[in-house]
Amino acid sequence: MRAFPLLLLLAALTGCAGCEEADPTGLSGAVRVDGSSTVFPLSEAVAEEFMRDHPGVRVTVGASGTGGGFAKFARGETDASNASRAVEPDEAARLDAAGIPFVEVPVAYDGIAVVAHPETDWVDCLTLAELRAIWEPDSRVDSWADVRPGFPDVPVVLYGPGTDSGTYDYFTAAVNGEEGASRTDYTASENDNTLVQGVAGDAGALAYFGLAYVEENADRLKVLGVDSGSGCVRPSAETVQSGTYAPLARVEFVYVNAARADANPALDAYVRFFLASAAPLAREVGAVPLSDAGYRLAAERYAARTTGSAFAGRIGARVDAVLRSAPDPAAP
């Protein structure tokens, strides 16, 4: 009479070795995702919630940068690729050559925040022209005194994303007018937490990275406003969503292998779940949700398996406007 309770105890102690938790939907399999470190917190949160509902599916999320993620995506190593900028023409060409049709799925907004050491008390806002002078190729800015008359002669110690980062690509295009145009004498990392640590520990430091990491470390950084010609605007959920934090408000994406989404029900369910749950989870991790209409249009684009990019080359794009103007996939 005691054998059955004993078996239950053994199963509990061993974690029910050899058995799997039942998924009422019957979903099973694996989904592999990599790419942007900026999109990573949202993607990881979605994956955790999805696996809680679907214990038979294993979702793995990596963060090798937008460029590194697209390289893995083109090699067929991943099912979806997170990106903090739109796919570039050469990346799209590699995907086409590899026979990988992709659906571009916008999932949130983000702002690229410009931050300084927390004790930097001489500056609250930088103009776009000053940012360009600091970050342009062959910049002669070595000291804060070189940035603006009246600033102290304190060395500017720069931190920023590496060249595989979508944040690097977007910032250089928005500020310097050409993607990849940047001075190179700065401490670069694809890990935004490394950049936070650098700025927090270096007097005179200046950096740029995703707004989500700023909000997680608000007590260790000073967030600067940016004046692009219409007055100083600080990055926030409101200014990013409205687009008034120009030109450093941007769209975050998940690029999905359309053929695999058709063949793998777990991947298809994951993408649909992502769009359905992104808004509240985005707020939790410091990203900025799209509008309700934006998520509806993105879901329609994904359901129709509309391949190719609608956002390539657009700075400061608003999801609703872009997707409403995109060609109707059902049109003859």
N, C-alpha and C positions, 0 to 999 in steps of 0.2 A: 504493500500500500504506500510505502515511502519512495518507491523508485521514480514515480512521475515527478514529484516535487524536486527530487535530487537532480533529475535531468534538466528541469527548468533552471535550477541554480547553476548547473554546469554551463548551460547555454548562455546565461547572463554573464557568467564570468569570462567566457571565451568570446563574447561578442557574437554569438551565433555563427561560429566559423563555418564557412561553406554555404551559408544561406544569404539571400538578399532581401532587403525590405521591399515589400510589395508596393508597386506604384499603381494606383487605381486606374490610371489612364493607359497602362501597359507600355509606356515609353521606356526605352532603354538605349544605351549606346554612349557615344562620346561626342563632344563638341570642343574644338580647339580654336582658341582666339589669341591673338597677339597684337602688338602695335603700340599706340600712343600711351605714354605714361600719364598724360593729362586725362585721357578717357578711362584709364585703368580703374580709378576708385569707383566710378559709376558702373563700369562693366563687371567689376568684382562683386559689387553689391547686388546687381541683377543676377549674376551667376549663383550667388549664395541663396537668394530667394527662390530662384528657379529650381535648384537642386533640392531645396526643402520640400517643394511641391512635387518634384519628380526625382525621387531617390534612386531610380534606376538609370539616371543619366549623369555622366561625369563631365562637367564643364571646366576646362583649364584656361586660365587667362594669364598671359605674359605681358611684359612691358619693355619691349626692345626699341621703342621709339616708332614714330609713324613711318619713317623710311625703312627701318629694319623690319617692321611688320609687313609692309608691302612686299619686301623682298621674300619673306617667308611665304606670303600669300601666293606670289607668282610661282614659287617652287612647289606649290601644292601641299605645304606643310601645315597649313591652317585652313579652317573652314570660313573664318571671318577675320577681318582686320580692322582694329580700332584706329582712327585717324583724327588728328586735331587740325587738319586742313584737307582740302579736296585733293583727290588723286591727281598726280601730274601727268602730262602727256607721255613722257617716257615710261612711267610706271604702267599707264593704261596700255601702252604698246606692248610691254613685256607680258602683261596679263593676256592680251589678245593673242600674242605669239604662243603662249602656253595653253591656249584653248580654255581660258577661264573667264566665262561671262560673269560680270559682277553687278550687283544691285547696290547703289549708293543710298544708304539709309541715314538721314539726319536724326540724331537722338537727343541733342541738348545744345545749349549755347555755353560759351565760356569767355571770360575776359582775360587778356594777357596783362597781368598786373606788373607795374614798375615799382620796385621796393628798394628801400635803403636800410642801413643799419638803424636800429631803434633810437639811437641817441643822435642821429643826424638832425639837428634842430634848425639848420639854415635853409632848408628847402621843404616845401609842401607840394609843389607842382612844377612840372617841367613842360616846356612847349615841345611840339613835334620837331621843330627845328633844332632845339637843344638835344633831344634824343638822337636826332640824325647826326649831329656834330660829335656826340659821344661814341656812337656805334658804327659810323660809316667806315668803309675801308680806308686805311691810311689816316685814321683820325689822329689829330694832334692834341687831343684832350688827355692830359695826364693827371691834372689836378682839378678839384672842384672850382678853383679860381679861373680855370680855362673855360668853364661852362657858362658863367654869368658874372659880371662885375659885382663885387660885394661878397661873393662866396669865398670862404677861407681857402688858404693854400694847403689843403689836405688831399693826399693822393686819392684818386678814384680807383677803387679796387673792384674790378668787374667780374661778375658771375653770370652764366647763361647756359642755355641748352646746347647740346652738341649738334653737329650737322645732320644727324639722322632724325632729329626732332622736328615734328610738324610745327611746334611753337617757334623754333628757329626760322623755319621757312616763312611762316606767316608774318612774324615780327619784322624780318628783314625786308619783305615785300612791302609791308604797310609803312614802315618807317623810312627805309632807305630807297624804296622805289624799285627794288630788284631782288627777287628771291635769292638768298645765298650771299648777298652783298653785305659783308660785315668785317669789322676788324677781327683779328684772330688772337690778339694778346689778352685773352681773358680765360678764367677757369671755367671749363665746359664740362657738363655732365648730363647724361640722359635721365638721371635720377633727380627729380625735383627736391626730394628731401635733402640730398647732398647740397643743393644750391641754398636751401633755407639755412642749413647749418653754417655754410660759408658766410652768408650775409650777416647772420646773427652774431658771428664771432669776429668780424672784421670791421673795425672803425673806418668809415669812408666808403663802405661797400655799396654797390648798386647792382641790381639784377632785374631780370624779367622772367616770369613763369606763370603758370596757370593760376587763376583766382582761387580754385579749390584748395590749393596748398597754402595760400595766404590765409584763408579763413581758419585753417587748422592750426596756424602758427601766429595768430594775430599779436600775441604778446612778445614775439621775438623779432618782429619786423615793423618797419614804418612804410605804409602804403602811400605812394605819391599819386596825385592827380595828373592828368594829361590834358594839355590845352592844344587842340588841333585847329584853333582859329575861332572858336565860338565860346571861349571861356574854359576855365578849369573844370574837369569832370573826373570824379573818382570812380573806380570800378566797383560796382555793386550788382546785385541781382537785377535791380530795376534798370540801371543804366545800360547793362549788357543786353537785357531782353528788349529794351526799347531801341537799342542801336545808338543811343546818344554818347556812349563811351566809344567814340570813333577815333581812329580806325581800328582799335584793338579789341573790339568785340567780334567773335567768330563762332562758327558752327562746329560742333563735334559730330563725327560720323562713325557708323559701323558699315564696312563694306562686306557684302555677303557673296559667297560663291553660289551663284544661282543654280547651277547644275546640282551641286551637293544639297542645296536646300530642297530641291525637288526629290532627291533620292534618300535624304536622311530626315525622317520625321522629327527626330530630336532637335536637329539644327533649325528646322522650320518653326517648331514650337518655341525654341529659345528666342528667335528673332521676334516672333509675335508677342511673346511675354515681355521682351525688352521694351517694345513700343507701348505696351499696355501699362507697364509699371514704372517707366522712366521718370515721369514727372515727380512723384513723391520721393523716389530714391535720389534723384538729382539734387533735390533740396537738402537731403540728409548728408550728402557728400560734398556739398559746396558748388556743384554745377548749377546751371540755370535752365529750367525747363523750357521747352518750346511752348507755344500756345496750344490750346486744344485743337484748333484747326491745323496747326503744324503737324501734330502727331497723327491726326486723321489723314492728312495728305501723304505723310510718310508711310503710313500703313497701307494706303491705297497703292502707292508706288511699289512697295515691297510685294503686296498680294498680286499685282499685275506682272511682277518680275521685270520691271522696266530697267533695262541694263544701260550702262554708260553713266557719265557724269553730267549733272545739271549745274554744278557749283564750281567747276574748274575755272580758275582765274578770277574768281569774284572775291573782292575784299569787302567786308562789312555786309555780306548778304543776309537777308531776312528769309527764313525758310518758307513762310506762307507765300511771299511774293514770288520767289523762285519757282516753287512747285506749282503754283497756279498758272505760271506762264510757260511751264514745261509742256512739250507736245503730249497730246492725249494718246496713250499707247493703244487705245481701242479705235483710234481714227484710221480710216483707210489710207 
